[in-house]
């Protein structure tokens, strides 16, 4: 396990603490750590509401897109919603398909098959949809890099409206309309919407002209996909997710209810953690191992019996996905041993499914804190996924290598690509050169950001209630993290089927608290020789046999006083 550099946040300036004093000093510090410095921003952060959402017509080409959709409705054209095979793409496809059908459009959802078609638009799909009489395609969560396919669609008499949230990696495609908040000429106030956020914006823009009530509250799909896509839970995304989690917990959508039941989650209690670690992976399993149409059919199901059948199938499929991921990660680690001196890892396997390599890249990236590119190596071409760290921008790196790639796309920390095998050596050389240029020794050490120091006697229900007000938690809005120094350790033991977790009691003075450290089991040996430790933790409420109590979730633990040379204390 790579040692992390502990970084304690700077103390909020006095003027900010004064501005936010009505919330309490701890809440003020926590909000300052998340970029909130005014009471108005704090109120918006703590009280998400519909009024905080931006006008969809602030997005470039939204007016053109709505005009074309209404024209298709009037002319009774056939429309296809073309999505991606992950949760964001599937949920977006469901949302717009249902909305278009509600306003009278004959709509056909289309999700490509990962293994044979790959990501995004493809020429064969354009030909197929043309033969079916489709004259308008609306993409969701894809399309911004589909220039050639969009040109072919036009030749076949099909207009394409692109809605995509990925980085623009060259010229805009020659589509009828291109809705992407990351366009350089787009002044939309919040550029980090997920694909489903853009689908919702398009639906709302259409609703201004064609008045209708949603058959199902769309916010449940918006929250589901925004969390599963690991979009930052800041600004508008956080508002959408807060509204959406409430929608999930009152949903009547048979597919979601069946999925919640199969994940053994109590109805009405779903939070962002459940979505990210239980619901999202089940939906993603279909696109990773078989075909995402199973997830699509589940979310569109009208009958409880069909929904339960599909949810059970996805649950079993997800178990297969978990087992396969563990197996391939172990194989990948053997390859990594040959590259430990490198700043970027590039590994491949001929039997590694393209639907799993992204998960493998994520696990390797987390373990070694390096940019990681993992490929399913085919006979002539390979498909890969990348996961990265701060300082190495995946989309920019792939753009630098675009002349070597058949197709690619992505974000700062993740991406996908396809490449001919003969070009792999040069591709690896370029990635290593980019890593050498952009990553120094300090940037190759993971940071553990700490909100504040908190001795154990400060871990009370008042503190927990303060942190709970900051939900929903997720990427860029993590659960508050605290540090306590020189705590006693009692009853230290390893737990879990693979003995990879820790459980113990920590004490400081008269205060004693239960603590659990997931994936920290390998530290048992060194900790068992020590009476005291320094710990970094979040605070959670645990319930056992009807009794509720506070519990610490350890983020890191090490013998007391063994500070890392590059730790950064608060100032």
LINVEN-V595527 format. One record per residue. N is the residue number from 1. RES is the residue in one small letter. SS is DSSP state (hx for helix, st for strand, lp for the rest). Layout:
BEGIN
n | res | ss
N | RES | SS
N | RES | SS
END
This chain:
BEGIN
n | res | ss
1 | x | lp
2 | x | lp
3 | x | lp
4 | x | lp
5 | x | st
6 | x | st
7 | x | st
8 | x | st
9 | x | lp
10 | x | lp
11 | x | lp
12 | x | lp
13 | x | lp
14 | x | hx
15 | x | hx
16 | x | hx
17 | x | hx
18 | x | hx
19 | x | hx
20 | x | lp
21 | x | hx
22 | x | hx
23 | x | hx
24 | x | lp
25 | x | hx
26 | x | hx
27 | x | hx
28 | x | hx
29 | x | hx
30 | x | hx
31 | x | hx
32 | x | hx
33 | x | hx
34 | x | lp
35 | x | lp
36 | x | lp
37 | x | lp
38 | x | lp
39 | x | hx
40 | x | hx
41 | x | hx
42 | x | hx
43 | x | hx
44 | x | hx
45 | x | hx
46 | x | hx
47 | x | lp
48 | x | lp
49 | x | lp
50 | x | hx
51 | x | hx
52 | x | hx
53 | x | lp
54 | x | lp
55 | x | lp
56 | x | hx
57 | x | hx
58 | x | hx
59 | x | lp
60 | x | lp
61 | x | lp
62 | x | hx
63 | x | hx
64 | x | hx
65 | x | hx
66 | x | hx
67 | x | hx
68 | x | hx
69 | x | hx
70 | x | hx
71 | x | hx
72 | x | hx
73 | x | hx
74 | x | hx
75 | x | hx
76 | x | lp
77 | x | lp
78 | x | st
79 | x | st
80 | x | st
81 | x | st
82 | x | st
83 | x | st
84 | x | lp
85 | x | lp
86 | x | lp
87 | x | hx
88 | x | hx
89 | x | hx
90 | x | hx
91 | x | hx
92 | x | hx
93 | x | hx
94 | x | hx
95 | x | hx
96 | x | hx
97 | x | hx
98 | x | hx
99 | x | hx
100 | x | hx
101 | x | hx
102 | x | hx
103 | x | lp
104 | x | lp
105 | x | lp
106 | x | st
107 | x | st
108 | x | st
109 | x | st
110 | x | st
111 | x | st
112 | x | lp
113 | x | lp
114 | x | hx
115 | x | hx
116 | x | hx
117 | x | hx
118 | x | lp
119 | x | lp
120 | x | lp
121 | x | lp
122 | x | lp
123 | x | hx
124 | x | hx
125 | x | hx
126 | x | hx
127 | x | hx
128 | x | hx
129 | x | hx
130 | x | hx
131 | x | hx
132 | x | lp
133 | x | lp
134 | x | st
135 | x | st
136 | x | st
137 | x | st
138 | x | st
139 | x | st
140 | x | st
141 | x | lp
142 | x | lp
143 | x | lp
144 | x | lp
145 | x | lp
146 | x | lp
147 | x | hx
148 | x | hx
149 | x | hx
150 | x | hx
151 | x | hx
152 | x | hx
153 | x | hx
154 | x | hx
155 | x | hx
156 | x | lp
157 | x | lp
158 | x | lp
159 | x | st
160 | x | st
161 | x | st
162 | x | st
163 | x | st
164 | x | lp
165 | x | lp
166 | x | lp
167 | x | lp
168 | x | lp
169 | x | lp
170 | x | lp
171 | x | lp
172 | x | lp
173 | x | lp
174 | x | lp
175 | x | lp
176 | x | lp
177 | x | st
178 | x | st
179 | x | st
180 | x | lp
181 | x | lp
182 | x | lp
183 | x | lp
184 | x | lp
185 | x | lp
186 | x | lp
187 | x | lp
188 | x | lp
189 | x | lp
190 | x | lp
191 | x | lp
192 | x | lp
193 | x | lp
194 | x | lp
195 | x | hx
196 | x | hx
197 | x | hx
198 | x | hx
199 | x | hx
200 | x | hx
201 | x | hx
202 | x | hx
203 | x | hx
204 | x | hx
205 | x | hx
206 | x | hx
207 | x | hx
208 | x | hx
209 | x | hx
210 | x | lp
211 | x | lp
212 | x | lp
213 | x | lp
214 | x | lp
215 | x | lp
216 | x | lp
217 | x | lp
218 | x | lp
219 | x | hx
220 | x | hx
221 | x | hx
222 | x | hx
223 | x | hx
224 | x | hx
225 | x | hx
226 | x | hx
227 | x | hx
228 | x | hx
229 | x | lp
230 | x | lp
231 | x | lp
232 | x | lp
233 | x | lp
234 | x | lp
235 | x | hx
236 | x | hx
237 | x | hx
238 | x | hx
239 | x | hx
240 | x | hx
241 | x | hx
242 | x | hx
243 | x | hx
244 | x | hx
245 | x | hx
246 | x | hx
247 | x | hx
248 | x | hx
249 | x | lp
250 | x | lp
251 | x | lp
252 | x | lp
253 | x | lp
254 | x | hx
255 | x | hx
256 | x | hx
257 | x | hx
258 | x | hx
259 | x | hx
260 | x | hx
261 | x | hx
262 | x | hx
263 | x | lp
264 | x | lp
265 | x | lp
266 | x | lp
267 | x | lp
268 | x | lp
269 | x | lp
270 | x | lp
271 | x | lp
272 | x | hx
273 | x | hx
274 | x | hx
275 | x | hx
276 | x | hx
277 | x | hx
278 | x | hx
279 | x | hx
280 | x | hx
281 | x | hx
282 | x | hx
283 | x | hx
284 | x | hx
285 | x | hx
286 | x | hx
287 | x | hx
288 | x | hx
289 | x | hx
290 | x | lp
291 | x | lp
292 | x | lp
293 | x | hx
294 | x | hx
295 | x | hx
296 | x | hx
297 | x | hx
298 | x | hx
299 | x | hx
300 | x | hx
301 | x | lp
302 | x | lp
303 | x | lp
304 | x | hx
305 | x | hx
306 | x | hx
307 | x | hx
308 | x | hx
309 | x | hx
310 | x | hx
311 | x | hx
312 | x | hx
313 | x | hx
314 | x | hx
315 | x | hx
316 | x | hx
317 | x | hx
318 | x | hx
319 | x | hx
320 | x | hx
321 | x | hx
322 | x | hx
323 | x | hx
324 | x | hx
325 | x | hx
326 | x | hx
327 | x | hx
328 | x | hx
329 | x | hx
330 | x | hx
331 | x | hx
332 | x | hx
333 | x | hx
334 | x | hx
335 | x | hx
336 | x | hx
337 | x | hx
338 | x | hx
339 | x | hx
340 | x | lp
341 | x | lp
342 | x | lp
343 | x | lp
344 | x | st
345 | x | st
346 | x | st
347 | x | st
348 | x | st
349 | x | st
350 | x | lp
351 | x | lp
352 | x | lp
353 | x | lp
354 | x | lp
355 | x | lp
356 | x | lp
357 | x | hx
358 | x | hx
359 | x | hx
360 | x | hx
361 | x | hx
362 | x | hx
363 | x | hx
364 | x | hx
365 | x | hx
366 | x | hx
367 | x | hx
368 | x | hx
369 | x | lp
370 | x | lp
371 | x | st
372 | x | st
373 | x | st
374 | x | st
375 | x | st
376 | x | st
377 | x | st
378 | x | lp
379 | x | lp
380 | x | lp
381 | x | st
382 | x | st
383 | x | st
384 | x | st
385 | x | st
386 | x | st
387 | x | st
388 | x | lp
389 | x | lp
390 | x | lp
391 | x | lp
392 | x | lp
393 | x | lp
394 | x | hx
395 | x | hx
396 | x | hx
397 | x | hx
398 | x | hx
399 | x | hx
400 | x | hx
401 | x | lp
402 | x | hx
403 | x | hx
404 | x | hx
405 | x | st
406 | x | st
407 | x | st
408 | x | st
409 | x | st
410 | x | st
411 | x | lp
412 | x | lp
413 | x | lp
414 | x | st
415 | x | st
416 | x | st
417 | x | st
418 | x | st
419 | x | st
420 | x | st
421 | x | hx
422 | x | hx
423 | x | hx
424 | x | hx
425 | x | hx
426 | x | hx
427 | x | hx
428 | x | hx
429 | x | hx
430 | x | hx
431 | x | hx
432 | x | hx
433 | x | hx
434 | x | hx
435 | x | hx
436 | x | hx
437 | x | hx
438 | x | hx
439 | x | lp
440 | x | lp
441 | x | lp
442 | x | hx
443 | x | hx
444 | x | hx
445 | x | lp
446 | x | lp
447 | x | st
448 | x | st
449 | x | st
450 | x | st
451 | x | lp
452 | x | st
453 | x | st
454 | x | lp
455 | x | lp
456 | x | hx
457 | x | hx
458 | x | hx
459 | x | lp
460 | x | lp
461 | x | hx
462 | x | hx
463 | x | hx
464 | x | hx
465 | x | hx
466 | x | hx
467 | x | hx
468 | x | hx
469 | x | lp
470 | x | lp
471 | x | lp
472 | x | lp
473 | x | lp
474 | x | st
475 | x | lp
476 | x | lp
477 | x | st
478 | x | lp
479 | x | lp
480 | x | lp
481 | x | lp
482 | x | st
483 | x | st
484 | x | st
485 | x | st
486 | x | st
487 | x | st
488 | x | st
489 | x | st
490 | x | st
491 | x | st
492 | x | st
493 | x | st
494 | x | st
495 | x | st
496 | x | lp
497 | x | lp
498 | x | lp
499 | x | lp
500 | x | lp
501 | x | st
502 | x | st
503 | x | st
504 | x | st
505 | x | st
506 | x | st
507 | x | st
508 | x | st
509 | x | lp
510 | x | lp
511 | x | st
512 | x | st
513 | x | st
514 | x | st
515 | x | st
516 | x | st
517 | x | st
518 | x | lp
519 | x | lp
520 | x | lp
521 | x | hx
522 | x | hx
523 | x | hx
524 | x | hx
525 | x | hx
526 | x | hx
527 | x | hx
528 | x | lp
529 | x | lp
530 | x | lp
531 | x | lp
532 | x | st
533 | x | st
534 | x | st
535 | x | st
536 | x | st
537 | x | st
538 | x | st
539 | x | st
540 | x | st
541 | x | st
542 | x | st
543 | x | st
544 | x | st
545 | x | lp
546 | x | lp
547 | x | st
548 | x | st
549 | x | st
550 | x | st
551 | x | st
552 | x | st
553 | x | st
554 | x | st
555 | x | st
556 | x | st
557 | x | st
558 | x | st
559 | x | st
560 | x | lp
561 | x | lp
562 | x | lp
563 | x | lp
564 | x | lp
565 | x | lp
566 | x | lp
567 | x | lp
568 | x | st
569 | x | lp
570 | x | lp
571 | x | lp
END
